Amino acid sequence: MRDGEAVVGRLLDHSAGRCPIALITTTIGSYPKPDYVPTPDWFREGMDSDSPSTAYEKFLAVAPADLEDIYLRATAEVVEEQAELGIDIPTDGEIKRENYIYYQCRNFDGFDFINLTRRTLRNGSWVADVPTIAGAVAARAPVLPGDYAAAQGLTSLPVKVTLPGPMTILDSTANRFYPSDAAAGAALAAALNEEVLALVEAGCTWIQVDEPVFARYPDEAVAHGFVNLERCFQGVLETVTRVLHMCCGYPMYLDQPNPTKADPAAYARLAPAVDESSVDVVSLEDAHRRNDLSVFERFNSTKVILGSIKIAESQVETVAEISDRISAVLEHIDRDRLMIGPDCGLGLLPRNIAHSKLAAMVSAARRH
C-alpha cells in the first residue's frame, strides 16, 4: 500500500503550484465490482425497466446474511488496487450501490420504489421505469459516512466520496409531488446537504457531487442547478475539497457505437458558472470525445480533472496518446490546476480492462 502522507504532501505542493510535481490522479466513482458481490448492478443489468429499481427490491428478499462482510472485502480489494496502480485519490468504488443515484434516494423519505413511472431520460437517450417522488423529500440517518469510514479505514490515501446532485436525481426519477423541478431540486439539495455535512463530520476531505445532466441541460443548470449545488455544499469547511463531476453521459452498453451524448458546447456555456461557484475542482469528459482546447481557458480559477480514458470502450489507450493529450491541454491551463482521471465511473468495464486503462493513465500523468 502506498504512503498516504506522501500523497497528501504532493496534494499540498500541487495546490501551491510548486514544480516539478507529478500531476495528481483520481478515479471518478464506480469501479468494476468483484464477481462475488451479489448486488444487482446497473452496469451489469443494463437500463431496462427491471433494473436497477425492481431488481434491487427482489434482491433484498434473498440477500445473504453476510452481505456487509462481502461489501467490505470487495471495497478493500478495489481500494487497494487503485492504490497499487498509483491513484492518489481513490474512491470506494461504489461497491454497495446498485445505482449511484438510487442508492442515495433509497435513504430519503418521499421516494416510491414500488410504483414506478415510465420516463424518457437524458435527452431521449433511454427509456425506463423510474422511482417516483410521491411525498416530501427528507433525509434519514446519513448512510455515506459509514461507507466513507469503511473505505478510509483501509488506506492512508484520502478517499473521495461521491453522491448524485439534485438535477441528476430529478432526471432519473419522476416528480409527482412538487409543483416544479426547481422546488423538488431545492428539497433534494437540503437532504443531500445533511449527507455532505455528515461526511465532513466523519473526516472526509474530498466530496464530489455528480451532475452529468448539467451538460445536457446547461440553461437549466445556470438557472437553478448551481443554486441547488451550492445548497448541497452549504456549511462545508474550507479544508474540504468540493468537486463537481460533469460527464456527457453513459451509453447503453460497452462499445455501443455512437451513443447519444451531451452537446460538446455545454462546457463552455457552464464554465463561468463553475468559476463563480464554491466548487474547487470540476471533472470534465475529454477522452471519448475531445473538447476544443479553448474550453480549458474558460476555467480561470477552478481546477480541472481531465477525463483521460474512455469508460465505455474496451480498447485500452496507450500511454503516449494520453500523455500527448495532457501536453496539449497544459498549453491552455495552469499546471497546478490540472488533475487526471477517467471520463467517468469505470463500472461498465471488465476488471482487467479497467486495470490496464488506469495503469496507462497513471503512467502518462507521471510523465508530466
C-alpha positions as CSV (number, residue, x, y, z in Angstrom):
1,M,0.0,0.0,0.0
2,R,1.3,3.5,-0.9
3,D,2.2,6.1,1.7
4,G,-0.8,8.3,2.2
5,E,1.2,11.1,4.0
6,A,3.4,11.4,0.9
7,V,0.3,11.8,-1.3
8,V,-1.1,14.4,1.0
9,G,2.2,16.3,0.7
10,R,2.0,16.1,-3.0
11,L,-1.6,17.4,-2.9
12,L,-0.4,20.4,-0.8
13,D,2.5,21.0,-3.2
14,H,0.2,20.7,-6.2
15,S,-2.2,23.3,-4.7
16,A,0.7,25.7,-4.0
17,G,1.9,25.3,-7.6
18,R,5.3,24.0,-6.6
19,C,7.1,22.3,-9.5
20,P,8.1,19.8,-10.6
21,I,5.4,17.6,-9.2
22,A,3.6,14.7,-10.9
23,L,0.0,15.5,-11.8
24,I,-2.5,14.3,-9.2
25,T,-4.6,11.3,-10.3
26,T,-8.0,10.2,-9.2
27,T,-10.9,8.0,-10.1
28,I,-14.4,9.4,-10.6
29,G,-16.8,7.0,-8.8
30,S,-17.7,3.4,-9.7
31,Y,-15.2,0.5,-10.1
32,P,-16.0,-2.9,-11.6
33,K,-17.5,-5.0,-8.8
34,P,-15.8,-8.3,-8.0
35,D,-17.8,-11.2,-9.2
36,Y,-18.7,-12.4,-5.7
37,V,-20.6,-9.2,-5.0
38,P,-24.3,-10.3,-5.4
39,T,-25.9,-6.9,-5.5
40,P,-27.8,-6.1,-8.8
41,D,-25.7,-3.7,-10.7
42,W,-26.9,-1.0,-13.2
43,F,-23.8,-1.6,-15.3
44,R,-24.3,-5.4,-15.4
45,E,-28.1,-5.4,-15.9
46,G,-28.4,-2.5,-18.3
47,M,-31.0,0.3,-18.2
48,D,-34.1,-1.9,-18.7
49,S,-37.3,-1.4,-16.8
50,D,-36.5,-4.2,-14.3
51,S,-33.2,-2.7,-13.3
52,P,-32.0,-1.3,-11.1
53,S,-35.1,-0.4,-9.2
54,T,-37.3,-3.6,-9.3
55,A,-34.3,-5.9,-9.4
56,Y,-32.9,-4.5,-6.2
57,E,-36.2,-4.9,-4.4
58,K,-36.2,-8.6,-5.4
59,F,-32.6,-8.9,-4.2
60,L,-33.4,-7.6,-0.7
61,A,-35.6,-10.6,-0.1
62,V,-32.8,-13.1,-0.8
63,A,-29.7,-11.0,0.3
64,P,-27.1,-13.1,2.2
65,A,-26.7,-12.6,5.9
66,D,-23.0,-11.7,5.5
67,L,-23.6,-9.0,2.9
68,E,-21.8,-6.3,4.8
69,D,-18.7,-8.6,5.1
70,I,-18.9,-9.1,1.3
71,Y,-19.1,-5.4,0.7
72,L,-16.1,-4.7,3.0
73,R,-14.0,-7.4,1.3
74,A,-14.8,-6.0,-2.1
75,T,-14.2,-2.4,-1.1
76,A,-10.8,-3.4,0.3
77,E,-10.0,-5.1,-2.9
78,V,-10.8,-2.2,-5.2
79,V,-9.3,0.5,-2.9
80,E,-6.0,-1.4,-2.7
81,E,-6.0,-2.0,-6.4
82,Q,-6.4,1.8,-7.0
83,A,-3.6,2.5,-4.6
84,E,-1.2,0.0,-6.2
85,L,-1.9,1.4,-9.6
86,G,-0.8,4.8,-8.3
87,I,-4.2,6.6,-8.0
88,D,-3.6,9.4,-5.5
89,I,-7.3,10.0,-4.6
90,P,-9.3,6.7,-4.8
91,T,-13.0,6.2,-4.3
92,D,-14.7,3.3,-2.5
93,G,-15.7,2.0,-6.0
94,E,-19.4,2.5,-5.1
95,I,-19.4,-1.2,-4.3
96,K,-22.6,-1.1,-2.2
97,R,-24.5,0.8,-4.9
98,E,-26.8,-0.9,-7.4
99,N,-27.0,2.5,-9.0
100,Y,-25.2,5.6,-7.9
101,I,-28.4,7.7,-7.9
102,Y,-31.0,5.3,-6.4
103,Y,-28.6,4.2,-3.6
104,Q,-28.9,7.7,-2.2
105,C,-32.6,8.1,-3.0
106,R,-33.5,4.9,-1.0
107,N,-32.2,6.7,2.1
108,F,-34.6,9.7,1.6
109,D,-38.2,9.9,2.5
110,G,-40.5,10.8,-0.3
111,F,-39.4,8.2,-2.9
112,D,-41.6,5.3,-4.1
113,F,-39.6,2.4,-5.4
114,I,-42.6,0.2,-5.9
115,N,-45.0,2.3,-8.0
116,L,-42.7,3.3,-10.9
117,T,-43.2,5.8,-13.6
118,R,-42.1,5.4,-17.2
119,R,-39.9,8.2,-18.5
120,T,-37.7,9.1,-21.4
121,L,-34.4,10.3,-19.9
122,R,-31.2,12.1,-20.8
123,N,-32.5,14.0,-23.9
124,G,-34.1,10.8,-25.2
125,S,-31.1,8.5,-24.8
126,W,-33.0,5.9,-22.9
127,V,-36.5,4.9,-21.6
128,A,-37.0,3.3,-18.2
129,D,-39.5,2.8,-15.4
130,V,-38.1,5.0,-12.6
131,P,-38.8,5.7,-8.9
132,T,-41.5,8.3,-8.2
133,I,-41.2,11.3,-5.9
134,A,-44.6,10.8,-4.2
135,G,-44.1,12.8,-1.0
136,A,-41.9,15.4,0.7
137,V,-38.2,14.6,0.3
138,A,-36.3,14.4,3.6
139,A,-33.1,12.9,4.8
140,R,-32.9,10.0,7.1
141,A,-29.9,9.0,9.1
142,P,-26.9,9.6,6.8
143,V,-25.6,6.5,5.0
144,L,-22.5,7.8,3.3
145,P,-20.3,8.4,6.4
146,G,-20.4,4.7,7.1
147,D,-19.3,3.9,3.6
148,Y,-16.5,6.5,3.9
149,A,-15.3,5.3,7.2
150,A,-15.1,1.7,5.9
151,A,-13.1,2.7,2.9
152,Q,-10.9,5.2,4.6
153,G,-10.0,2.6,7.3
154,L,-8.4,0.6,4.5
155,T,-5.9,3.2,3.3
156,S,-3.9,6.2,4.3
157,L,-4.7,7.8,0.9
158,P,-7.5,10.4,1.0
159,V,-10.7,8.7,-0.1
160,K,-13.2,10.7,-2.2
161,V,-16.9,10.1,-1.7
162,T,-19.4,10.7,-4.5
163,L,-23.1,11.5,-4.4
164,P,-25.7,12.4,-7.1
165,G,-26.7,16.1,-7.4
166,P,-30.3,17.3,-7.4
167,M,-30.7,17.9,-11.1
168,T,-29.3,14.4,-11.9
169,I,-31.6,12.8,-9.4
170,L,-34.6,14.6,-10.9
171,D,-33.7,13.5,-14.4
172,S,-33.6,9.8,-13.2
173,T,-36.8,9.9,-11.2
174,A,-40.4,11.2,-11.7
175,N,-41.6,14.2,-9.7
176,R,-45.3,13.6,-8.8
177,F,-45.3,15.8,-5.7
178,Y,-43.6,19.1,-6.1
179,P,-45.1,21.9,-8.2
180,S,-41.9,22.3,-10.2
181,D,-38.5,20.7,-10.7
182,A,-36.9,23.8,-9.1
183,A,-38.9,23.2,-5.9
184,A,-38.1,19.5,-5.9
185,G,-34.4,20.3,-6.5
186,A,-34.3,22.6,-3.5
187,A,-35.8,19.9,-1.3
188,L,-33.2,17.4,-2.6
189,A,-30.4,19.8,-2.1
190,A,-31.4,20.3,1.6
191,A,-31.5,16.5,2.1
192,L,-28.1,16.0,0.3
193,N,-26.6,18.7,2.4
194,E,-27.2,16.6,5.5
195,E,-25.3,13.7,3.9
196,V,-22.5,16.1,3.0
197,L,-22.2,17.7,6.4
198,A,-22.2,14.2,8.0
199,L,-19.3,13.2,5.7
200,V,-17.4,16.3,6.8
201,E,-18.0,15.4,10.4
202,A,-16.7,11.9,9.7
203,G,-13.4,13.4,8.4
204,C,-13.9,13.2,4.6
205,T,-11.9,15.9,2.8
206,W,-12.8,15.1,-0.8
207,I,-16.6,15.3,-1.6
208,Q,-17.8,15.0,-5.2
209,V,-21.3,15.9,-6.4
210,D,-22.2,14.2,-9.7
211,E,-24.2,16.4,-12.1
212,P,-23.8,14.9,-15.5
213,V,-27.1,16.4,-16.6
214,F,-25.7,19.9,-16.3
215,A,-24.0,19.2,-19.6
216,R,-27.3,18.0,-21.1
217,Y,-29.4,21.0,-19.8
218,P,-26.9,23.9,-19.4
219,D,-29.6,26.6,-19.4
220,E,-31.4,24.9,-16.5
221,A,-28.1,24.3,-14.7
222,V,-27.4,28.0,-14.8
223,A,-30.9,29.0,-13.9
224,H,-31.3,26.8,-10.8
225,G,-28.9,23.9,-10.9
226,F,-25.9,25.8,-9.4
227,V,-28.1,27.3,-6.7
228,N,-29.0,23.9,-5.5
229,L,-25.4,22.7,-5.9
230,E,-24.4,25.5,-3.5
231,R,-27.0,24.3,-1.1
232,C,-25.6,20.8,-1.2
233,F,-22.2,22.2,0.0
234,Q,-23.6,24.8,2.4
235,G,-21.6,24.8,5.7
236,V,-18.7,22.7,4.3
237,L,-15.3,23.6,5.8
238,E,-12.7,25.3,3.6
239,T,-10.4,22.3,4.3
240,V,-12.7,20.1,2.3
241,T,-12.2,19.9,-1.5
242,R,-15.6,20.4,-3.3
243,V,-15.7,18.5,-6.6
244,L,-18.3,18.8,-9.4
245,H,-18.4,16.0,-11.9
246,M,-20.0,16.7,-15.3
247,C,-19.6,14.0,-17.9
248,C,-21.6,13.8,-21.1
249,G,-23.5,10.5,-20.3
250,Y,-23.1,6.8,-20.3
251,P,-24.0,4.6,-23.3
252,M,-26.5,1.7,-23.0
253,Y,-23.7,-0.9,-23.1
254,L,-20.0,-1.3,-23.5
255,D,-18.7,-0.5,-27.0
256,Q,-22.0,0.9,-28.2
257,P,-21.4,2.8,-31.4
258,N,-22.4,6.5,-31.5
259,P,-24.2,6.7,-28.1
260,T,-26.3,9.9,-27.5
261,K,-24.1,12.4,-25.7
262,A,-24.5,15.9,-24.4
263,D,-23.7,18.9,-26.6
264,P,-19.9,19.4,-26.5
265,A,-20.5,23.2,-26.4
266,A,-22.1,22.8,-23.0
267,Y,-18.8,23.0,-21.1
268,A,-18.1,26.5,-22.5
269,R,-21.6,27.6,-21.5
270,L,-21.2,26.3,-18.0
271,A,-17.6,27.4,-17.3
272,P,-18.4,30.9,-15.9
273,A,-21.0,29.5,-13.5
274,V,-18.5,26.9,-12.3
275,D,-15.9,29.6,-11.7
276,E,-18.4,31.7,-9.8
277,S,-19.5,28.8,-7.6
278,S,-17.7,27.5,-4.5
279,V,-16.6,24.4,-6.4
280,D,-12.8,23.8,-6.1
281,V,-12.5,21.1,-8.9
282,V,-14.6,20.3,-11.9
283,S,-14.4,16.9,-13.7
284,L,-14.8,17.0,-17.5
285,E,-15.1,14.3,-20.1
286,D,-12.5,14.6,-22.8
287,A,-11.3,11.1,-23.8
288,H,-14.5,9.7,-25.5
289,R,-14.9,13.0,-27.4
290,R,-12.2,15.6,-27.4
291,N,-13.1,19.1,-26.3
292,D,-12.0,22.2,-28.2
293,L,-8.8,23.1,-26.3
294,S,-10.1,26.7,-25.8
295,V,-12.6,25.4,-23.3
296,F,-9.9,24.9,-20.7
297,E,-9.1,28.6,-20.9
298,R,-12.6,29.4,-19.8
299,F,-11.9,28.0,-16.3
300,N,-10.0,30.8,-14.8
301,S,-9.8,29.7,-11.2
302,T,-11.3,26.2,-10.9
303,K,-9.1,23.1,-11.1
304,V,-10.0,20.6,-13.8
305,I,-9.9,16.9,-13.7
306,L,-9.2,15.9,-17.3
307,G,-11.1,12.8,-18.5
308,S,-8.2,10.9,-20.0
309,I,-9.5,7.4,-20.6
310,K,-12.8,6.2,-22.1
311,I,-15.1,4.4,-19.7
312,A,-17.3,2.6,-22.3
313,E,-14.9,1.4,-24.9
314,S,-12.8,-1.8,-24.3
315,Q,-9.8,-0.7,-26.4
316,V,-7.1,0.4,-24.0
317,E,-5.5,3.8,-24.6
318,T,-1.7,4.0,-25.0
319,V,0.4,5.9,-22.5
320,A,1.6,8.1,-25.4
321,E,-1.8,9.1,-26.6
322,I,-2.9,10.1,-23.1
323,S,0.3,11.9,-22.5
324,D,0.1,13.8,-25.8
325,R,-3.4,15.0,-24.9
326,I,-2.2,16.1,-21.4
327,S,0.6,18.1,-23.1
328,A,-1.9,19.8,-25.4
329,V,-4.3,20.7,-22.5
330,L,-1.4,22.1,-20.5
331,E,-0.9,24.7,-23.2
332,H,-4.3,26.1,-22.1
333,I,-4.5,25.7,-18.3
334,D,-2.1,26.3,-15.5
335,R,-0.3,23.1,-14.5
336,D,-1.2,23.4,-10.8
337,R,-4.9,23.5,-11.8
338,L,-4.9,20.2,-13.8
339,M,-5.6,16.7,-12.4
340,I,-6.0,13.5,-14.3
341,G,-8.8,10.9,-14.1
342,P,-11.2,8.8,-16.3
343,D,-14.1,10.4,-18.1
344,C,-16.5,8.9,-15.6
345,G,-17.0,5.9,-13.4
346,L,-15.5,2.6,-14.6
347,G,-18.4,0.2,-13.8
348,L,-19.1,-0.7,-17.4
349,L,-15.6,-2.1,-18.0
350,P,-14.3,-5.6,-17.3
351,R,-12.0,-5.5,-14.3
352,N,-8.8,-6.4,-16.3
353,I,-9.5,-3.6,-18.9
354,A,-10.2,-1.0,-16.2
355,H,-6.9,-2.0,-14.6
356,S,-5.0,-1.6,-17.9
357,K,-6.6,1.7,-18.6
358,L,-5.8,3.1,-15.2
359,A,-2.2,1.9,-15.4
360,A,-1.8,3.7,-18.7
361,M,-3.4,6.8,-17.3
362,V,-1.1,6.9,-14.3
363,S,2.0,6.3,-16.4
364,A,1.0,9.2,-18.7
365,A,0.4,11.5,-15.7
366,R,3.8,10.8,-14.3
367,R,5.4,11.9,-17.5
368,H,4.3,15.4,-16.6
